[in-house]
Amino acid sequence: LAKTTQPISMDSYEGQEVNITCSHNNIATNDYITWYQQFPSQGPRFIIQGYKTKVTNEVASLFIPADRKSSTLSLPRVSLSDTAVYYCLVGDDGVYNNNDMRFGAGTRLTVKP
Amino acid sequence: DADVTQTPRNRITKTGKRIMLECSQTKGHDRMYWYRQDPGLGLQLIYYSFDVKDINKGEISDGYSVSRQAQAKFSLSLESAIPNQTALYFCATSSAGEGTGELFFGEGSRLTVL
């Protein structure tokens, strides 16, 4: 049973704010929500992680509603270099296995000039 | 130097050959992983290890084996390579009980089986 659902692809233009939503209806009490970014032929890299409410760092913001059944990754003022695949993972902090923190197909974001 | 190093970076081999992909890390992490990525798809977990004496099968372990030679080394073997194992392979590490549990990836090993 997939733990997360996110759009397959999104298009945006330079300078716009991009919001990618991930659904995780069966999130458990101990689960965190983590987002990774992957450029072609490179390994994914960590962007942001949260448990509830809002988390912000120098790269992105993560919005998590009170019921935690979804989350939204927000990328402010995207540039062409933000074109990548974005993965939403849900699970126990630091535990990557067959049940937790699984990489699905991700969302392929294309930023156009 | 990279914290997670994979060798070889590229390998072309023939069906039936034995192949080993090696991973070493200088991050001091206990947890190590091998992932496979096919073109246009996400990452699939092959094997993972939470410490030197711990080996676990991932979602696609058939046709693969691993060895955790030391805390810093985790190798992936294809005993008899077949063409559908052509893919990009990533090694990753994470720390237990510290911070966000972030995964740190190597640069990838591109394997082509003819």
Backbone of each chain as ProteinMPNN parsed JSONL, in Angstrom:
{"seq_chain_A": "LAKTTQPISMDSYEGQEVNITCSHNNIATNDYITWYQQFPSQGPRFIIQGYKTKVTNEVASLFIPADRKSSTLSLPRVSLSDTAVYYCLVGDDGVYNNNDMRFGAGTRLTVKP", "coords_chain_A": {"N_chain_A": [[0.857, -1.18, 0.0], [0.733, 2.072, -1.038], [2.347, 4.706, 0.622], [2.447, 7.36, 0.073], [1.168, 9.854, -2.187], [1.727, 11.758, -5.012], [1.758, 14.396, -7.507], [2.61, 13.437, -10.849], [3.972, 15.118, -12.604], [4.906, 18.591, -13.015], [4.723, 21.885, -14.323], [6.388, 25.026, -14.437], [7.247, 28.556, -14.347], [10.15, 30.603, -14.489], [10.835, 32.458, -11.566], [8.354, 32.141, -10.407], [6.343, 30.958, -7.626], [6.343, 27.66, -6.514], [4.242, 25.033, -5.623], [4.114, 21.869, -4.35], [2.104, 19.214, -3.691], [1.652, 16.534, -1.434], [0.002, 13.568, -0.7], [-0.774, 11.704, 2.17], [-2.521, 9.74, 3.55], [-2.553, 7.693, 5.431], [-0.737, 8.234, 7.416], [1.352, 7.624, 10.213], [1.476, 8.083, 13.792], [4.127, 8.349, 14.642], [5.454, 9.074, 12.368], [7.502, 11.054, 10.203], [7.646, 13.674, 7.722], [9.386, 13.932, 4.803], [11.276, 15.561, 2.311], [12.96, 15.122, -0.775], [15.272, 16.118, -3.346], [16.104, 15.465, -6.705], [18.506, 15.624, -9.207], [19.182, 14.904, -12.691], [20.95, 11.869, -13.113], [22.181, 12.032, -10.662], [22.421, 11.353, -7.13], [19.591, 11.564, -4.899], [19.023, 14.494, -2.884], [18.611, 15.742, 0.391], [15.97, 17.969, 1.223], [14.071, 19.112, 3.054], [12.45, 18.577, 6.207], [9.642, 17.701, 8.217], [7.288, 17.6, 10.992], [4.87, 18.615, 11.971], [2.765, 21.499, 11.401], [4.516, 24.272, 10.198], [7.576, 24.359, 8.476], [10.574, 25.972, 7.709], [13.369, 26.546, 5.648], [16.481, 27.592, 4.156], [16.05, 26.892, 1.582], [13.439, 25.925, 1.049], [9.919, 25.744, 2.006], [7.813, 23.896, 4.181], [4.594, 22.883, 4.519], [2.29, 21.632, 6.781], [-0.807, 20.423, 7.495], [-3.105, 20.315, 10.318], [-4.239, 17.729, 10.508], [-2.37, 16.184, 9.308], [-2.531, 14.636, 7.012], [-1.723, 15.347, 4.55], [0.836, 17.182, 2.82], [2.636, 20.118, 1.836], [5.138, 21.096, -0.264], [6.872, 24.021, -0.705], [8.41, 26.028, -3.038], [10.061, 28.942, -3.322], [10.05, 31.473, -5.803], [11.188, 30.096, -8.226], [13.971, 28.919, -10.22], [15.613, 28.082, -13.349], [17.381, 26.138, -12.578], [16.093, 24.711, -10.649], [14.71, 22.729, -11.818], [13.927, 19.444, -11.581], [13.447, 16.211, -10.008], [11.161, 15.707, -7.417], [10.779, 14.182, -4.341], [8.492, 12.886, -2.019], [8.594, 11.587, 1.169], [7.508, 9.407, 3.729], [7.716, 8.384, 7.068], [9.253, 6.692, 9.892], [11.681, 8.597, 11.559], [14.71, 8.539, 10.012], [14.617, 5.855, 9.353], [14.856, 3.875, 6.727], [13.289, 1.616, 4.883], [11.523, -1.306, 3.752], [8.978, -0.521, 4.322], [8.884, 2.07, 5.338], [9.76, 5.482, 4.595], [9.975, 5.435, 1.741], [10.97, 5.807, -1.662], [8.914, 6.974, -4.052], [7.618, 7.475, -7.348], [7.946, 10.177, -7.539], [7.709, 13.77, -8.199], [8.059, 15.323, -11.19], [9.444, 18.288, -11.786], [9.41, 20.896, -14.046], [10.974, 23.789, -14.914], [10.411, 26.614, -16.762], [11.799, 29.097, -18.99]], "CA_chain_A": [[0.0, 0.0, 0.0], [1.558, 3.262, -1.133], [2.166, 5.614, 1.745], [2.352, 8.724, -0.418], [0.723, 10.114, -3.547], [2.067, 13.1, -5.443], [1.589, 14.51, -8.962], [3.719, 12.908, -11.647], [4.759, 16.199, -13.183], [4.422, 19.968, -12.913], [5.484, 22.891, -15.053], [6.34, 26.364, -13.871], [8.114, 29.51, -15.015], [11.12, 31.246, -13.609], [10.329, 33.529, -10.717], [7.096, 31.793, -9.759], [6.355, 30.069, -6.483], [5.823, 26.336, -6.866], [3.751, 24.237, -4.502], [3.915, 20.453, -4.679], [1.361, 18.596, -2.591], [1.792, 15.09, -1.248], [-1.037, 12.982, 0.156], [-0.34, 10.561, 2.987], [-3.71, 9.559, 4.378], [-2.346, 6.696, 6.489], [0.455, 8.593, 8.178], [1.302, 7.167, 11.591], [1.813, 9.083, 14.805], [5.578, 8.535, 14.741], [6.019, 9.365, 11.044], [7.905, 12.373, 9.749], [7.496, 13.922, 6.286], [10.692, 14.371, 4.325], [11.337, 15.804, 0.865], [14.26, 15.065, -1.427], [15.368, 16.639, -4.708], [17.073, 14.713, -7.491], [18.863, 16.061, -10.547], [19.509, 13.742, -13.53], [22.189, 11.112, -12.905], [22.725, 12.288, -9.335], [21.603, 10.844, -6.046], [18.731, 12.569, -4.274], [19.554, 15.218, -1.744], [17.62, 16.172, 1.366], [15.569, 19.368, 1.168], [13.405, 19.602, 4.253], [11.687, 17.576, 6.951], [8.765, 18.275, 9.23], [6.348, 16.717, 11.676], [3.587, 19.311, 11.924], [2.705, 22.943, 11.129], [5.323, 24.811, 9.107], [9.024, 24.359, 8.611], [11.202, 26.767, 6.647], [14.824, 26.681, 5.646], [16.967, 28.522, 3.127], [15.702, 26.358, 0.267], [12.009, 25.672, 0.848], [9.035, 25.675, 3.164], [6.97, 22.702, 4.224], [3.357, 23.164, 5.242], [1.627, 20.403, 7.193], [-2.033, 20.774, 8.234], [-3.249, 19.677, 11.623], [-4.526, 16.292, 10.426], [-1.132, 15.579, 8.773], [-2.818, 13.698, 5.923], [-1.073, 15.844, 3.351], [1.848, 18.204, 3.074], [2.939, 20.897, 0.64], [6.479, 21.657, -0.407], [6.801, 25.298, -1.398], [9.692, 26.536, -3.527], [9.834, 30.334, -3.681], [10.775, 32.089, -6.912], [12.026, 29.051, -8.821], [14.823, 29.221, -11.361], [15.791, 26.924, -14.222], [18.156, 25.119, -11.861], [15.2, 23.941, -9.776], [14.169, 21.616, -12.599], [14.39, 18.223, -10.919], [12.386, 15.364, -9.48], [10.988, 15.93, -5.984], [10.185, 13.011, -3.697], [7.908, 13.007, -0.692], [8.751, 10.333, 1.905], [6.867, 9.406, 5.044], [8.115, 7.252, 7.889], [10.014, 6.969, 11.104], [12.884, 9.386, 11.353], [15.967, 7.845, 9.774], [14.442, 4.436, 9.043], [14.526, 3.663, 5.316], [13.188, 0.172, 4.668], [10.47, -1.672, 2.805], [7.704, 0.072, 4.717], [9.014, 3.482, 5.672], [10.682, 6.339, 3.853], [10.159, 4.874, 0.407], [10.98, 6.736, -2.793], [7.997, 6.622, -5.131], [8.02, 8.006, -8.656], [8.27, 11.582, -7.39], [7.107, 14.78, -9.066], [9.053, 15.914, -12.095], [9.193, 19.711, -11.966], [10.127, 21.546, -15.144], [10.898, 25.238, -14.849], [10.639, 27.166, -18.091], [12.226, 30.512, -18.959]], "C_chain_A": [[0.893, 1.229, 0.0], [1.289, 4.178, 0.042], [1.974, 7.04, 1.285], [1.851, 8.759, -1.852], [1.054, 11.553, -3.889], [1.924, 13.182, -6.957], [2.823, 14.012, -9.697], [4.591, 14.019, -12.182], [4.081, 17.542, -12.958], [5.314, 20.853, -13.757], [5.351, 24.23, -14.355], [7.256, 27.264, -14.69], [9.044, 30.147, -13.998], [10.468, 32.371, -12.809], [9.041, 33.217, -9.993], [7.34, 30.972, -8.501], [5.714, 28.75, -6.909], [5.422, 25.595, -5.591], [3.472, 22.817, -4.968], [3.271, 19.786, -3.468], [1.517, 17.084, -2.605], [0.684, 14.62, -0.303], [-0.489, 11.772, 0.888], [-1.417, 10.286, 4.022], [-3.487, 8.63, 5.566], [-1.117, 6.991, 7.336], [0.283, 8.189, 9.643], [1.792, 8.255, 12.539], [3.307, 9.379, 14.841], [6.234, 8.963, 13.431], [6.38, 10.832, 10.868], [7.66, 12.466, 8.238], [8.787, 14.562, 5.802], [10.655, 14.519, 2.808], [12.789, 15.778, 0.393], [14.142, 15.63, -2.837], [16.398, 15.819, -5.455], [17.25, 15.322, -8.868], [19.257, 14.816, -11.359], [20.894, 13.173, -13.238], [22.891, 11.43, -11.59], [21.842, 11.628, -8.295], [20.73, 11.937, -5.473], [19.447, 13.28, -3.135], [18.399, 15.753, -0.898], [17.287, 17.651, 1.191], [15.067, 19.835, 2.529], [12.647, 18.464, 4.912], [10.821, 18.279, 7.99], [7.874, 17.235, 9.864], [4.942, 17.333, 11.681], [3.81, 20.796, 11.698], [3.622, 23.331, 9.977], [6.794, 24.753, 9.462], [9.593, 25.148, 7.443], [12.706, 26.705, 6.786], [15.22, 27.568, 4.473], [16.544, 28.098, 1.727], [14.196, 26.326, 0.032], [11.245, 25.823, 2.15], [8.187, 24.423, 3.045], [5.779, 23.018, 5.11], [2.645, 21.854, 5.524], [0.384, 20.788, 7.996], [-2.149, 19.937, 9.498], [-3.497, 18.173, 11.525], [-3.362, 15.498, 9.84], [-1.385, 14.601, 7.629], [-2.283, 14.178, 4.579], [0.018, 16.811, 3.776], [2.14, 18.905, 1.759], [4.349, 21.45, 0.722], [6.363, 22.93, -1.225], [8.206, 25.78, -1.741], [9.477, 27.973, -3.986], [10.658, 30.756, -4.892], [11.745, 31.101, -7.577], [12.847, 29.596, -9.983], [14.966, 27.957, -12.204], [16.504, 25.792, -13.501], [17.328, 24.327, -10.858], [14.497, 22.822, -10.522], [14.772, 20.313, -12.085], [13.178, 17.362, -10.583], [12.358, 15.54, -7.964], [10.215, 14.764, -5.39], [9.675, 13.362, -2.304], [8.003, 11.64, -0.002], [8.114, 10.476, 3.28], [7.332, 8.188, 5.821], [8.849, 7.7, 9.13], [11.319, 7.669, 10.762], [14.109, 8.495, 11.177], [15.846, 6.379, 9.41], [13.97, 4.308, 7.599], [14.487, 2.159, 5.098], [12.027, -0.102, 3.734], [9.135, -1.007, 3.128], [7.763, 1.581, 4.918], [9.98, 4.196, 4.734], [10.999, 5.76, 2.48], [10.108, 5.966, -0.654], [9.972, 6.239, -3.827], [8.522, 7.189, -6.435], [8.397, 9.482, -8.579], [7.48, 12.477, -8.321], [8.209, 15.419, -9.891], [8.664, 17.359, -12.345], [10.057, 20.241, -13.104], [9.897, 23.045, -15.042], [11.3, 25.802, -16.206], [11.034, 28.635, -17.989], [11.073, 31.453, -19.271]], "O_chain_A": [[1.705, 1.42, 0.905], [0.137, 4.4, 0.415], [1.405, 7.855, 2.011], [2.073, 7.831, -2.629], [0.704, 12.469, -3.144], [1.963, 12.154, -7.633], [3.946, 14.155, -9.213], [5.815, 13.89, -12.216], [2.872, 17.629, -12.743], [6.513, 20.603, -13.889], [4.319, 24.529, -13.753], [7.949, 26.81, -15.601], [8.746, 30.211, -12.805], [9.651, 33.131, -13.329], [8.659, 33.933, -9.067], [8.399, 30.369, -8.33], [4.679, 28.732, -7.577], [6.173, 25.546, -4.618], [2.677, 22.602, -5.883], [3.823, 19.794, -2.368], [1.512, 16.45, -3.66], [0.464, 15.207, 0.756], [0.177, 10.921, 0.297], [-1.247, 10.563, 5.209], [-4.153, 8.763, 6.593], [-0.526, 6.077, 7.912], [-0.779, 8.382, 10.235], [2.439, 9.218, 12.127], [3.711, 10.524, 15.045], [7.443, 9.19, 13.39], [5.665, 11.727, 11.319], [7.49, 11.448, 7.567], [9.222, 15.592, 6.316], [10.066, 13.693, 2.111], [13.697, 16.31, 1.032], [13.069, 15.623, -3.442], [17.456, 15.506, -4.908], [16.285, 15.515, -9.606], [19.623, 13.792, -10.782], [21.875, 13.908, -13.133], [24.073, 11.126, -11.429], [20.663, 11.371, -8.539], [21.08, 13.115, -5.548], [20.355, 12.732, -2.51], [17.358, 16.157, -1.416], [18.179, 18.484, 1.032], [15.562, 20.815, 3.087], [12.25, 17.504, 4.251], [11.203, 19.3, 8.562], [7.719, 16.129, 9.346], [3.953, 16.646, 11.425], [4.937, 21.282, 11.798], [3.512, 22.77, 8.887], [7.201, 25.054, 10.584], [9.135, 25.0, 6.309], [13.252, 26.799, 7.886], [14.369, 28.223, 3.871], [16.67, 28.877, 0.782], [13.727, 26.66, -1.056], [11.816, 26.0, 3.226], [7.885, 23.957, 1.947], [5.924, 23.37, 6.281], [2.42, 21.056, 4.614], [0.497, 21.406, 9.054], [-1.397, 18.986, 9.714], [-3.016, 17.416, 12.368], [-3.372, 14.267, 9.875], [-0.503, 13.802, 7.314], [-2.389, 13.468, 3.579], [0.107, 17.204, 4.94], [1.915, 18.343, 0.687], [4.702, 22.174, 1.653], [5.81, 22.913, -2.325], [9.067, 25.92, -0.873], [8.764, 28.194, -4.965], [11.839, 30.424, -4.986], [12.963, 31.258, -7.496], [12.484, 30.577, -10.631], [14.495, 26.888, -11.815], [16.258, 24.619, -13.783], [17.825, 23.362, -10.277], [13.759, 22.045, -9.916], [15.985, 20.111, -12.15], [12.036, 17.741, -10.842], [13.401, 15.524, -7.309], [9.14, 14.404, -5.868], [10.344, 14.042, -1.526], [7.534, 10.642, -0.548], [8.179, 11.534, 3.906], [7.34, 7.077, 5.29], [9.041, 8.888, 9.388], [11.97, 7.342, 9.77], [14.495, 7.777, 12.1], [16.858, 5.717, 9.181], [12.815, 4.6, 7.29], [15.525, 1.497, 5.122], [11.596, 0.787, 3.0], [8.254, -0.947, 2.27], [6.778, 2.28, 4.684], [10.887, 3.591, 4.162], [12.165, 5.618, 2.111], [9.324, 6.911, -0.567], [10.171, 5.177, -4.416], [9.729, 7.363, -6.606], [9.093, 9.987, -9.46], [6.682, 12.004, -9.131], [9.164, 15.981, -9.355], [7.679, 17.634, -13.03], [11.274, 20.057, -13.119], [8.759, 23.512, -15.08], [12.377, 25.512, -16.727], [10.664, 29.33, -17.042], [11.255, 32.67, -19.288]]}, "seq_chain_B": "DADVTQTPRNRITKTGKRIMLECSQTKGHDRMYWYRQDPGLGLQLIYYSFDVKDINKGEISDGYSVSRQAQAKFSLSLESAIPNQTALYFCATSSAGEGTGELFFGEGSRLTVL", "coords_chain_B": {"N_chain_B": [[37.051, 15.376, -1.311], [34.503, 12.927, -1.822], [31.97, 12.101, 0.563], [30.603, 9.722, 0.445], [31.549, 7.149, -1.464], [31.475, 5.564, -4.557], [32.441, 2.731, -6.454], [32.798, 0.76, -9.431], [32.273, 3.816, -11.344], [31.15, 3.647, -13.809], [30.201, 0.819, -15.689], [30.418, -1.688, -18.095], [29.207, -4.785, -18.952], [28.858, -8.319, -19.664], [26.122, -10.588, -20.186], [25.673, -12.969, -17.619], [28.076, -12.599, -16.315], [29.9, -12.014, -13.259], [29.487, -9.322, -11.106], [30.709, -6.723, -9.037], [29.798, -4.023, -7.081], [31.14, -1.388, -5.278], [31.031, 0.359, -2.166], [32.041, 2.954, -0.115], [32.286, 4.852, 2.905], [32.861, 7.902, 4.653], [31.532, 9.104, 6.657], [30.949, 8.028, 9.05], [28.593, 6.741, 9.597], [26.155, 4.354, 10.732], [24.212, 3.102, 9.206], [23.621, 1.737, 6.021], [22.84, 1.606, 2.524], [21.63, 0.136, -0.54], [20.408, 1.231, -3.578], [18.436, 1.003, -6.543], [17.943, 2.542, -9.697], [15.882, 2.912, -12.422], [15.576, 4.26, -15.74], [13.732, 7.259, -15.696], [12.239, 6.504, -13.527], [11.503, 6.076, -9.973], [13.518, 5.468, -6.991], [14.444, 2.217, -6.038], [14.683, 0.074, -3.29], [17.288, -2.148, -2.647], [18.987, -3.657, -0.862], [19.607, -3.276, 2.665], [21.46, -2.174, 5.527], [21.818, -1.972, 8.96], [23.797, -2.121, 10.812], [27.091, -3.544, 11.184], [26.647, -6.285, 11.486], [24.186, -6.701, 10.483], [21.936, -7.4, 7.94], [19.539, -6.733, 5.521], [16.876, -7.596, 3.335], [15.72, -5.682, 0.629], [13.063, -4.275, -1.355], [13.555, -5.319, -3.899], [15.42, -7.576, -3.988], [16.078, -9.954, -5.273], [18.426, -11.702, -7.235], [20.549, -10.246, -6.442], [23.222, -9.748, -4.072], [24.738, -8.845, -0.931], [27.475, -7.495, 0.992], [28.638, -6.554, 4.113], [31.405, -5.35, 4.909], [32.712, -3.835, 6.753], [32.098, -1.115, 9.05], [32.279, 1.042, 7.385], [32.074, 0.116, 4.794], [30.216, -1.281, 2.147], [29.198, -3.603, -0.038], [27.779, -4.462, -3.206], [26.685, -7.233, -5.021], [26.255, -8.793, -8.167], [25.595, -11.859, -9.013], [25.267, -13.287, -11.389], [24.986, -11.514, -13.969], [22.218, -10.001, -15.693], [20.503, -8.639, -18.586], [18.255, -7.043, -17.753], [19.104, -5.944, -15.424], [20.437, -3.742, -15.976], [20.996, -0.511, -15.053], [21.007, 2.448, -12.962], [22.856, 2.572, -10.086], [22.72, 3.334, -6.675], [24.472, 3.999, -3.702], [23.862, 4.652, -0.281], [23.935, 6.404, 2.877], [22.954, 6.693, 6.311], [22.412, 8.203, 9.524], [21.763, 6.872, 12.716], [19.395, 8.006, 14.965], [20.164, 10.673, 15.049], [19.593, 14.031, 14.372], [17.835, 14.662, 11.361], [17.776, 12.18, 10.17], [18.718, 12.093, 7.637], [19.41, 10.926, 4.339], [22.455, 10.243, 2.734], [23.851, 10.291, -0.38], [25.883, 8.399, -2.687], [27.711, 9.024, -5.761], [26.699, 7.434, -7.69], [26.564, 4.435, -9.682], [26.769, 3.463, -12.874], [25.491, 0.804, -14.532], [25.722, -1.362, -17.257], [24.387, -4.105, -18.815], [25.051, -6.328, -21.266]], "CA_chain_B": [[36.645, 13.986, -1.551], [33.121, 12.648, -1.493], [31.764, 11.369, 1.808], [30.148, 8.392, 0.06], [32.247, 6.889, -2.716], [31.101, 4.317, -5.231], [33.283, 2.277, -7.558], [33.151, 1.754, -10.439], [31.234, 4.78, -11.698], [30.523, 3.106, -15.015], [30.667, -0.529, -16.009], [29.697, -2.429, -19.123], [29.546, -6.181, -18.808], [28.055, -9.223, -20.472], [25.221, -11.484, -19.478], [26.284, -14.106, -16.955], [29.276, -12.219, -15.579], [29.737, -11.576, -11.879], [29.847, -7.913, -10.952], [30.645, -6.176, -7.693], [29.822, -2.575, -6.913], [31.622, -1.128, -3.933], [30.662, 1.635, -1.557], [32.724, 3.264, 1.132], [31.837, 6.139, 3.431], [33.684, 8.51, 5.697], [30.633, 9.871, 7.508], [30.805, 7.381, 10.352], [27.211, 6.302, 9.783], [25.947, 2.922, 10.902], [23.244, 2.573, 8.254], [23.995, 1.836, 4.61], [21.765, 1.159, 1.646], [21.811, 0.09, -1.978], [19.202, 1.504, -4.348], [18.502, 0.894, -8.001], [17.043, 3.467, -10.386], [15.709, 2.731, -13.855], [15.308, 5.559, -16.378], [12.418, 7.862, -15.522], [11.538, 5.94, -12.377], [12.047, 6.387, -8.67], [14.534, 4.567, -6.466], [13.968, 0.996, -5.395], [15.629, -0.398, -2.289], [17.75, -3.508, -2.932], [19.392, -4.181, 0.439], [20.036, -2.268, 3.621], [22.204, -2.708, 6.674], [21.785, -0.989, 10.039], [25.126, -2.161, 11.4], [27.972, -4.495, 10.507], [26.127, -7.657, 11.547], [22.777, -6.642, 10.105], [21.673, -7.316, 6.504], [18.108, -6.886, 5.279], [16.457, -7.52, 1.948], [14.809, -4.624, 0.25], [11.912, -4.675, -2.169], [13.951, -5.991, -5.142], [16.701, -8.199, -3.688], [16.353, -11.135, -6.103], [19.488, -11.523, -8.219], [21.588, -9.437, -5.827], [23.671, -10.069, -2.725], [25.549, -7.77, -0.372], [28.409, -7.809, 2.066], [29.013, -5.383, 4.923], [32.744, -5.774, 5.343], [33.091, -2.984, 7.889], [31.109, -0.052, 9.19], [32.402, 2.001, 6.298], [32.071, -0.518, 3.476], [29.02, -2.064, 1.854], [29.312, -3.912, -1.459], [26.637, -5.097, -3.866], [27.128, -8.165, -6.051], [25.35, -9.452, -9.099], [26.313, -13.121, -9.23], [25.18, -13.606, -12.808], [24.256, -10.342, -14.46], [21.293, -10.137, -16.816], [20.251, -7.31, -19.167], [17.303, -6.163, -17.051], [19.766, -5.313, -14.278], [20.988, -2.486, -16.46], [20.371, 0.548, -14.267], [21.887, 3.31, -12.174], [22.845, 2.075, -8.712], [23.174, 4.304, -5.688], [24.715, 3.661, -2.308], [23.515, 5.768, 0.6], [24.142, 6.181, 4.307], [22.228, 7.571, 7.233], [22.796, 8.062, 10.915], [20.665, 6.5, 13.605], [19.164, 8.785, 16.169], [20.72, 12.028, 15.037], [19.038, 14.979, 13.408], [16.68, 14.346, 10.532], [17.881, 10.88, 9.534], [18.954, 12.363, 6.221], [20.177, 10.002, 3.517], [23.545, 10.825, 1.954], [24.04, 9.399, -1.515], [27.055, 8.423, -3.521], [27.524, 9.619, -7.087], [26.032, 6.484, -8.571], [27.312, 3.521, -10.552], [25.918, 3.107, -14.027], [25.809, -0.554, -14.985], [25.083, -1.822, -18.492], [24.574, -5.542, -19.047], [24.744, -6.609, -22.677]], "C_chain_B": [[35.214, 13.763, -1.09], [33.042, 11.849, -0.197], [31.318, 9.936, 1.543], [30.687, 8.132, -1.348], [31.85, 5.545, -3.289], [32.101, 4.006, -6.338], [32.748, 0.959, -8.109], [32.013, 2.73, -10.685], [30.469, 4.313, -12.928], [31.088, 1.722, -15.296], [29.776, -1.125, -17.088], [30.145, -3.878, -19.02], [28.612, -7.036, -19.662], [27.174, -10.103, -19.589], [25.973, -12.67, -18.901], [27.524, -13.779, -16.148], [28.93, -11.825, -14.14], [30.272, -10.16, -11.752], [29.752, -7.517, -9.491], [30.719, -4.659, -7.752], [30.185, -2.29, -5.462], [31.236, 0.27, -3.463], [31.446, 1.802, -0.279], [32.31, 4.658, 1.586], [32.733, 6.599, 4.568], [32.83, 9.302, 6.681], [30.466, 9.243, 8.897], [29.399, 6.897, 10.641], [27.127, 4.785, 9.92], [25.126, 2.32, 9.762], [23.696, 2.815, 6.818], [22.96, 1.134, 3.752], [22.27, 1.038, 0.212], [20.452, 0.264, -2.64], [19.493, 1.286, -5.831], [17.525, 1.906, -8.59], [17.057, 3.167, -11.872], [15.292, 4.065, -14.469], [13.876, 6.033, -16.167], [11.631, 7.356, -14.324], [12.194, 6.366, -11.075], [13.084, 5.366, -8.235], [13.883, 3.374, -5.785], [15.064, 0.457, -4.483], [15.996, -1.85, -2.555], [18.088, -4.234, -1.629], [19.72, -3.007, 1.351], [20.637, -2.936, 4.839], [22.244, -1.637, 7.753], [23.032, -1.046, 10.927], [25.87, -3.321, 10.761], [27.385, -5.902, 10.475], [24.672, -7.751, 11.092], [22.632, -6.463, 8.599], [20.191, -7.582, 6.309], [17.794, -6.777, 3.798], [15.519, -6.339, 1.744], [13.705, -5.155, -0.636], [12.283, -5.42, -3.436], [15.286, -6.705, -4.973], [17.038, -9.396, -4.581], [17.402, -10.825, -7.157], [20.658, -10.715, -7.704], [22.003, -10.042, -4.493], [24.555, -8.924, -2.249], [26.484, -8.316, 0.68], [28.738, -6.518, 2.784], [30.34, -5.736, 5.588], [33.216, -5.025, 6.587], [32.028, -1.905, 7.997], [31.111, 0.849, 7.96], [32.242, 1.404, 4.916], [30.875, -1.443, 3.289], [29.031, -2.337, 0.358], [28.087, -4.671, -1.95], [27.158, -5.993, -4.975], [25.968, -8.656, -6.895], [26.068, -10.727, -9.494], [26.35, -13.523, -10.694], [24.316, -12.536, -13.472], [23.362, -10.677, -15.662], [20.928, -8.745, -17.323], [19.268, -6.446, -18.39], [17.844, -5.64, -15.724], [20.547, -4.074, -14.713], [20.257, -1.338, -15.787], [21.453, 1.422, -13.657], [21.747, 2.883, -10.717], [23.433, 3.127, -7.775], [23.388, 3.633, -4.337], [24.357, 4.883, -1.47], [23.798, 5.391, 2.042], [23.227, 7.09, 5.103], [22.671, 7.27, 8.656], [21.576, 7.709, 11.752], [20.582, 7.473, 14.769], [19.761, 10.17, 16.202], [19.999, 12.873, 13.991], [17.853, 14.434, 12.653], [16.72, 12.942, 9.95], [18.123, 10.995, 8.05], [19.787, 11.272, 5.568], [21.238, 10.773, 2.747], [23.907, 9.828, 0.869], [25.428, 9.519, -2.117], [26.709, 8.977, -4.89], [26.888, 8.668, -8.082], [26.997, 5.648, -9.382], [26.379, 3.097, -11.676], [26.377, 1.772, -14.574], [25.015, -0.877, -16.244], [25.421, -3.291, -18.69], [24.125, -5.855, -20.471], [24.302, -8.052, -22.883]], "O_chain_B": [[34.77, 14.337, -0.095], [33.915, 11.035, 0.106], [31.62, 9.036, 2.327], [30.317, 8.818, -2.301], [31.883, 4.523, -2.603], [32.549, 4.896, -7.061], [32.287, 0.118, -7.338], [30.886, 2.474, -10.261], [29.271, 4.565, -13.057], [32.288, 1.483, -15.16], [28.549, -1.074, -17.005], [31.344, -4.158, -19.003], [27.691, -6.524, -20.298], [27.455, -10.321, -18.411], [26.792, -13.297, -19.573], [27.981, -14.612, -15.366], [27.824, -11.369, -13.849], [31.362, -9.843, -12.227], [28.827, -7.924, -8.788], [31.601, -4.091, -8.396], [29.615, -2.871, -4.538], [31.132, 1.215, -4.246], [31.506, 0.891, 0.547], [32.02, 5.531, 0.768], [33.279, 5.8, 5.329], [33.362, 10.093, 7.461], [29.906, 9.862, 9.802], [29.044, 6.666, 11.797], [27.902, 4.039, 9.321], [25.323, 1.161, 9.396], [24.094, 3.918, 6.443], [22.294, 0.196, 4.19], [23.201, 1.731, -0.199], [19.488, -0.434, -2.327], [20.632, 1.376, -6.29], [16.429, 2.109, -8.067], [18.112, 3.168, -12.507], [14.716, 4.909, -13.782], [12.924, 5.297, -16.427], [10.479, 7.742, -14.129], [13.285, 6.936, -11.066], [13.481, 4.502, -9.016], [12.901, 3.51, -5.055], [16.231, 0.395, -4.868], [15.112, -2.698, -2.678], [17.537, -5.296, -1.338], [20.059, -1.913, 0.9], [20.363, -4.097, 5.141], [22.663, -0.51, 7.489], [23.288, -0.124, 11.703], [25.331, -4.005, 9.891], [27.613, -6.638, 9.515], [24.015, -8.771, 11.299], [23.14, -5.494, 8.036], [19.647, -8.538, 6.862], [18.38, -5.958, 3.09], [14.655, -6.047, 2.57], [13.445, -6.357, -0.66], [11.431, -6.095, -4.014], [16.207, -6.457, -5.751], [18.198, -9.806, -4.631], [17.303, -9.834, -7.88], [21.643, -10.51, -8.414], [21.229, -10.761, -3.86], [25.056, -8.135, -3.049], [26.319, -9.425, 1.187], [29.073, -5.512, 2.159], [30.388, -6.33, 6.665], [34.021, -5.534, 7.367], [31.157, -1.795, 7.134], [30.067, 1.354, 7.548], [32.276, 2.147, 3.935], [30.563, -2.27, 4.147], [28.891, -1.409, -0.439], [27.452, -5.417, -1.205], [27.983, -5.566, -5.782], [24.865, -8.897, -6.407], [27.05, -10.681, -10.235], [27.357, -14.041, -11.177], [23.091, -12.641, -13.526], [23.697, -11.504, -16.51], [21.029, -7.771, -16.577], [19.424, -5.225, -18.364], [17.127, -4.969, -14.981], [21.23, -3.442, -13.907], [19.042, -1.201, -15.929], [22.647, 1.17, -13.814], [20.639, 2.839, -10.182], [24.48, 3.718, -8.038], [22.585, 2.81, -3.896], [24.534, 6.018, -1.912], [23.889, 4.213, 2.386], [22.785, 8.13, 4.616], [23.231, 6.212, 8.941], [20.479, 8.208, 11.502], [21.566, 7.727, 15.463], [19.858, 10.782, 17.266], [19.829, 12.446, 12.849], [16.965, 13.813, 13.238], [15.765, 12.543, 9.283], [17.773, 10.096, 7.286], [20.739, 10.76, 6.156], [20.96, 11.828, 2.177], [24.228, 8.673, 1.149], [26.063, 10.572, -2.07], [25.566, 9.352, -5.152], [26.572, 9.065, -9.204], [28.095, 6.085, -9.724], [25.348, 2.462, -11.454], [27.514, 1.629, -15.023], [23.799, -0.692, -16.294], [26.59, -3.674, -18.728], [22.961, -5.665, -20.826], [24.007, -8.452, -24.01]]}, "name": "protein", "num_of_chains": 2, "seq": "LAKTTQPISMDSYEGQEVNITCSHNNIATNDYITWYQQFPSQGPRFIIQGYKTKVTNEVASLFIPADRKSSTLSLPRVSLSDTAVYYCLVGDDGVYNNNDMRFGAGTRLTVKPDADVTQTPRNRITKTGKRIMLECSQTKGHDRMYWYRQDPGLGLQLIYYSFDVKDINKGEISDGYSVSRQAQAKFSLSLESAIPNQTALYFCATSSAGEGTGELFFGEGSRLTVL"}
